[in-house]
Amino acid sequence: MDKTNFDIAILVGKYLGGTLTGEEKEQLERWLVLSEKNRVWFERVTAESYRIKKGEDSRSVNVEEGWKALNHKRAAKQGKRLWGYWVRYAAMFMLPLITAIFLYHRYYPHENNVEIVRTVPSGTNKAMLILADGVPVVLEQQHEKVLKESDGTMINVMKEHISYEKMVNDDSEKLVYHELVIPRGGEFSLTLSDGTEVYMNADSKLRFPTKFGKNERVVELEGEAYFQVARNEKSPFIVKSSCMAIKVLGTEFNVSAYSEDSVIQTTLVRGSVEVSSERGGQSVVLHPGEQSVLNRQDYSLSVCTVDVSYAMAWKEGRLRFKEKPLSEVMKVISRWYDVEVVYEDEEVKDYPFGCNFNRHATIEPLLKVFEATGTIEMRVDGREILIRKRK
């Protein structure tokens, strides 16, 4: 077990014992939102029925005989009375930790175990909201409620969406920032304080103020999001992402800016936007149906005409590709289904593929569509998708 897993085992043990501190609870919540696998395992081992069963199992062990065997193995015979006291007190402190580590090894998949996965479900609505003081709120676990930030901002929390209420008579110039984090296998949406709607795809982050300043509205994106910007000619809306900035007044557009991708794509659906390469010094104005592509290596900026339905497909619940290399297609699929892709034959990465598939279905029917081309074979092993040439 590596250090991360060991730390999680300790936290779960403390959770079961009811001794988690506030900071430890936040750490556990951050781990839970990283993947569906983490959450499912945690819910299983902390369920009341499961704990009762494990209690029954533990009572079936002959503890007395076990301790006798241990004592016989000890070479030193002196201090037996002191040893007995130490054992009893040490057990009081170590039991939650031992229990958690045992549960982790026995029931949670790791390198030496084979994970039993009957199917790979699609992504779902889940996210983590990081408040101004660093406190995380796991949104998928929230019932409908209202949060209040230190500056008085009211945040309406729902299972699939959060919205920020515009403050009335708030003249404060200080900006308070939040961050919405979407893990692999997740999606979520939010309404900013100015009324702008943002739909966020898997493995993405958005940093934004709880309210905007008077002169401009700036947010920072890593990953993919679709924006429906509320128009305000006096205060332009600006999306910053790595080495690029997008300036708009009121429009709809999609931005794909994953850090591991070699390009950043901005696709305009309605209105107009100005895209700037902050390091390359170039800027272009997009019109509906156009897409800008910023190359991360030389910061060059180009524009082409595209079918915007492909860029919008994920927001509409579809996986749509047309003659794309398999490596690009599987990169998107791996984020949404939270799986790892293993290529047993490297050349298949360049094979062109296309599809139009329900993104909320399990992954197996999609893999069969790819196999039907007769060029590749795909196999699910736990949360890995193994791909090779058709033999």
C-alpha positions in Angstrom: 0.0 0.0 0.0 1.5 3.4 -1.0 1.4 6.4 1.3 -1.8 7.8 -0.3 -3.7 4.6 0.3 -2.2 4.3 3.8 -3.4 7.8 4.6 -6.9 7.0 3.3 -7.0 3.9 5.4 -6.3 5.9 8.5 -9.0 8.4 7.6 -11.6 5.7 7.0 -10.6 4.1 10.3 -11.1 7.5 12.1 -14.4 7.9 10.3 -15.6 4.6 11.6 -14.5 5.6 15.1 -16.0 9.0 14.9 -12.7 10.8 15.5 -12.2 12.8 12.2 -11.0 16.4 12.6 -12.4 19.1 10.3 -9.3 19.1 8.2 -9.3 15.3 7.9 -12.9 15.3 6.9 -12.1 17.7 4.0 -9.2 15.5 2.9 -11.5 12.5 2.8 -14.1 14.4 0.8 -11.5 15.5 -1.7 -10.5 11.8 -2.2 -14.1 10.7 -2.5 -14.8 13.1 -5.4 -11.8 11.9 -7.4 -13.6 8.9 -8.8 -16.8 6.9 -8.7 -14.7 3.9 -7.6 -13.6 5.7 -4.4 -17.1 6.7 -3.5 -18.6 3.2 -4.2 -16.0 1.5 -2.1 -16.4 4.0 0.8 -20.2 3.6 0.8 -19.9 -0.1 0.9 -17.5 -0.5 3.8 -19.2 2.2 5.9 -22.7 0.9 5.4 -24.4 -0.3 8.6 -25.2 -3.8 7.3 -21.6 -4.2 6.2 -20.2 -3.2 9.6 -22.6 -5.6 11.3 -21.4 -8.4 9.1 -17.7 -7.6 9.7 -18.4 -7.5 13.4 -19.9 -11.0 13.3 -16.9 -12.2 11.2 -14.4 -10.7 13.7 -16.3 -12.4 16.7 -15.8 -15.8 15.0 -12.0 -15.4 15.4 -10.4 -17.0 18.4 -8.7 -13.9 19.8 -7.5 -15.7 22.9 -5.7 -18.4 21.0 -4.1 -15.9 18.7 -2.6 -13.9 21.5 -1.4 -17.1 23.2 0.5 -18.0 20.0 2.0 -14.5 19.8 3.2 -14.6 23.4 4.8 -18.0 22.9 6.9 -16.6 20.0 8.3 -13.8 22.1 11.8 -14.6 23.4 11.8 -12.3 26.3 9.8 -13.6 29.2 10.2 -10.8 31.7 7.7 -8.1 32.0 4.7 -10.3 31.0 2.4 -8.3 33.2 3.5 -5.0 31.6 3.2 -6.5 28.2 -0.4 -7.5 28.8 -1.3 -4.0 29.8 0.4 -2.5 26.8 -1.4 -4.9 24.4 -4.8 -3.9 25.8 -4.2 -0.2 25.5 -2.4 -0.4 22.1 -5.3 -2.4 20.7 -7.7 0.5 21.7 -5.8 2.9 19.6 -4.8 0.6 16.7 -8.1 -1.2 16.1 -9.7 1.5 13.8 -6.4 1.7 11.8 -6.0 -2.1 11.6 -9.7 -2.4 10.6 -9.4 0.2 7.8 -6.2 -1.3 6.4 -7.7 -4.8 6.4 -10.9 -3.5 4.7 -8.8 -1.7 2.1 -6.7 -4.7 1.2 -9.6 -7.1 1.3 -12.2 -5.2 -0.5 -10.6 -2.3 -2.4 -8.8 -3.0 -5.7 -5.1 -2.3 -5.9 -2.1 -3.4 -7.8 -2.1 -7.0 -6.6 -5.8 -7.6 -6.9 -8.1 -8.1 -9.9 -11.0 -5.7 -9.8 -14.3 -7.3 -10.6 -16.3 -5.0 -12.9 -19.4 -6.4 -14.6 -20.0 -3.2 -16.6 -18.5 0.3 -16.9 -21.2 2.9 -16.2 -21.2 6.3 -17.8 -20.3 9.5 -16.0 -22.8 11.3 -13.8 -23.4 14.7 -12.2 -20.7 15.2 -9.6 -18.4 18.0 -8.6 -16.5 19.6 -5.8 -16.9 23.3 -4.9 -13.9 24.9 -3.2 -14.9 27.9 -1.2 -12.9 31.0 -0.6 -11.4 29.6 2.7 -10.4 26.4 1.0 -13.2 24.3 2.4 -14.5 21.7 -0.1 -18.2 21.0 -0.6 -18.9 17.7 -2.4 -21.9 18.6 -4.5 -23.1 15.1 -5.5 -23.7 14.4 -1.9 -25.8 17.5 -1.2 -29.5 17.7 -1.0 -31.0 21.0 -2.2 -29.8 23.7 0.1 -28.4 27.2 0.3 -24.8 28.0 1.2 -23.7 31.4 2.4 -20.2 32.8 1.6 -18.3 35.1 4.0 -19.1 38.1 1.7 -22.8 37.4 2.0 -23.2 35.6 -1.4 -26.0 33.1 -1.5 -25.3 29.9 -3.4 -28.3 27.7 -4.3 -27.1 24.0 -4.4 -28.9 21.4 -6.4 -27.9 17.9 -7.5 -27.0 18.9 -11.0 -26.5 22.6 -10.8 -25.4 25.5 -8.5 -26.4 29.2 -8.9 -25.0 32.4 -7.4 -27.5 35.1 -6.5 -26.5 38.6 -7.5 -26.0 40.7 -4.3 -28.2 43.8 -4.0 -26.7 47.1 -2.8 -23.2 45.5 -2.5 -20.6 48.2 -3.3 -17.6 46.2 -2.0 -14.7 46.1 -4.6 -13.2 43.0 -3.0 -13.6 39.8 -5.2 -14.0 36.5 -3.5 -13.1 33.5 -5.6 -14.5 30.0 -5.8 -13.4 27.0 -7.8 -15.6 24.3 -9.3 -13.8 21.0 -9.9 -15.3 18.3 -12.1 -13.5 14.9 -11.7 -13.1 12.2 -14.4 -16.5 10.6 -15.0 -18.4 13.8 -14.0 -20.3 16.8 -15.3 -22.0 19.8 -13.7 -23.4 23.2 -14.5 -23.6 26.5 -12.8 -25.1 30.0 -13.1 -22.7 32.8 -12.3 -23.8 35.9 -10.4 -24.3 37.9 -13.7 -26.7 35.2 -15.1 -24.1 33.5 -17.3 -24.7 29.7 -17.7 -21.7 27.4 -17.7 -21.8 23.7 -18.5 -18.7 21.8 -17.5 -17.4 18.5 -18.9 -15.4 15.8 -17.1 -11.9 16.5 -15.7 -12.3 20.3 -15.7 -11.9 23.2 -13.4 -13.4 26.7 -13.4 -12.1 29.5 -11.1 -14.5 32.5 -10.8 -15.5 35.3 -8.4 -18.8 35.1 -6.4 -19.6 38.4 -7.9 -17.9 40.3 -10.8 -16.3 43.7 -10.8 -17.7 46.7 -12.7 -15.3 46.8 -15.6 -14.9 43.2 -16.6 -16.0 39.6 -15.8 -13.1 37.2 -15.7 -13.1 33.4 -15.2 -10.3 30.9 -15.6 -10.8 27.5 -17.2 -8.9 24.2 -17.4 -10.6 21.5 -19.3 -13.8 21.9 -21.3 -16.9 24.1 -20.8 -19.8 25.5 -22.8 -20.7 29.1 -22.0 -23.9 31.0 -22.5 -22.8 34.5 -21.6 -25.2 37.1 -20.3 -24.9 40.2 -22.4 -23.4 43.3 -20.7 -21.7 45.8 -23.1 -20.2 47.8 -20.2 -18.5 44.7 -18.8 -16.9 42.2 -21.2 -16.8 38.6 -20.3 -13.3 37.1 -20.5 -12.3 33.4 -20.3 -8.6 32.8 -19.6 -7.1 29.4 -20.2 -3.3 28.8 -20.1 -1.9 31.0 -22.9 -5.1 32.2 -24.3 -7.9 34.7 -23.6 -11.4 34.8 -25.1 -13.3 38.2 -24.9 -17.1 38.4 -25.4 -20.1 40.6 -24.6 -22.9 38.1 -24.9 -22.7 34.8 -26.9 -22.6 31.0 -26.8 -19.4 29.1 -27.4 -17.5 26.0 -26.4 -13.9 25.9 -25.1 -11.8 22.7 -25.0 -8.5 23.5 -23.2 -7.3 20.3 -21.5 -3.7 20.7 -20.4 -2.6 17.3 -21.9 -4.0 18.3 -25.4 -1.6 19.9 -27.9 -4.2 22.5 -29.0 -6.9 24.7 -27.4 -10.2 24.9 -29.4 -12.8 27.6 -29.3 -16.0 26.9 -31.2 -18.5 29.8 -31.7 -22.2 28.9 -31.8 -23.8 32.4 -31.6 -22.7 36.0 -31.4 -19.0 36.8 -31.8 -15.8 36.4 -29.7 -12.3 37.7 -29.9 -9.6 35.0 -29.3 -6.1 36.1 -28.4 -2.9 34.2 -28.1 -1.3 36.0 -25.2 2.2 34.7 -26.0 2.0 34.6 -29.8 0.6 38.1 -30.0 -2.2 37.1 -32.5 -5.9 37.7 -32.2 -8.9 36.6 -34.3 -12.6 37.4 -34.3 -14.8 34.4 -34.7 -18.2 34.3 -36.4 -20.9 31.6 -35.8 -19.7 28.2 -37.2 -16.0 29.0 -36.9 -13.4 27.4 -34.6 -10.1 28.8 -33.6 -7.2 26.4 -32.9 -4.3 27.6 -30.7 -1.1 25.5 -30.9 0.5 25.1 -27.5 3.9 24.6 -28.9 4.4 27.7 -31.0 1.3 29.7 -29.8 0.1 30.1 -33.4 -3.6 30.8 -34.0 -5.7 29.5 -36.9 -9.4 29.6 -37.9 -11.5 27.1 -39.8 -15.2 26.5 -40.5 -16.7 23.5 -38.7 -20.0 21.8 -37.9 -20.6 23.1 -34.4 -22.9 20.2 -33.5 -19.8 18.1 -32.9 -18.3 20.5 -30.4 -21.7 20.8 -28.6 -22.4 17.0 -28.7 -21.1 16.3 -25.1 -23.5 19.0 -23.7 -26.4 17.4 -25.5 -25.6 13.9 -24.1 -23.9 12.5 -27.2 -20.5 11.2 -28.1 -20.0 12.3 -31.7 -16.9 11.9 -33.9 -16.2 12.0 -37.6 -13.0 10.4 -39.0 -11.0 11.1 -35.9 -7.9 9.1 -34.9 -8.7 6.4 -32.3 -6.3 8.0 -29.8 -8.4 11.2 -29.8 -11.7 9.4 -29.5 -10.5 7.2 -26.6 -9.0 10.2 -24.8 -12.6 11.7 -24.6 -14.1 8.4 -23.7 -11.5 7.7 -20.9 -12.4 11.1 -19.3 -16.1 10.5 -19.4 -16.1 6.8 -18.3 -13.1 7.3 -15.9 -11.1 4.4 -17.5 -7.6 3.9 -18.6 -6.8 2.9 -22.2 -4.0 0.5 -23.0 -2.9 0.0 -26.6 -1.4 -3.4 -27.2 -0.6 -2.4 -30.8 0.5 1.2 -31.1 -0.5 1.6 -34.8 -4.2 1.4 -34.0 -4.0 4.9 -32.4 -4.0 6.4 -35.9 -7.0 4.4 -37.2 -9.9 6.8 -38.1 -13.2 6.3 -36.4 -16.6 8.0 -36.1 -19.7 7.5 -34.1 -22.9 9.1 -32.7 -23.6 7.5 -29.4 -25.6 8.1 -26.2 -23.0 9.2 -23.7 -25.2 8.2 -20.8 -25.2 4.5 -21.8 -22.7 1.9 -20.4 -19.4 1.6 -22.3 -19.8 -1.9 -23.7 -22.2 -1.2 -26.6 -19.9 1.6 -27.7 -16.9 -0.7 -27.8 -18.9 -3.2 -29.9 -19.6 -0.4 -32.4 -15.8 0.2 -32.8 -15.2 -3.6 -33.1 -17.8 -3.9 -35.8 -15.4 -2.1 -38.2 -13.4 -5.3 -38.2 -10.1 -3.5 -37.6 -9.6 -3.7 -33.8 -10.5 -5.8 -30.8 -11.4 -4.2 -27.4 -11.5 -5.8 -24.0 -12.6 -4.5 -20.6 -10.4 -5.5 -17.7 -11.5 -3.8 -14.5 -11.3 -0.1 -15.4 -8.9 -0.6 -18.3 -9.8 -0.8 -21.9 -7.3 -3.0 -23.8 -7.1 -2.4 -27.6 -5.3 -4.3 -30.3 -5.4 -5.0 -34.0 -7.9 -7.6 -35.3 -6.1 -10.9 -35.6 
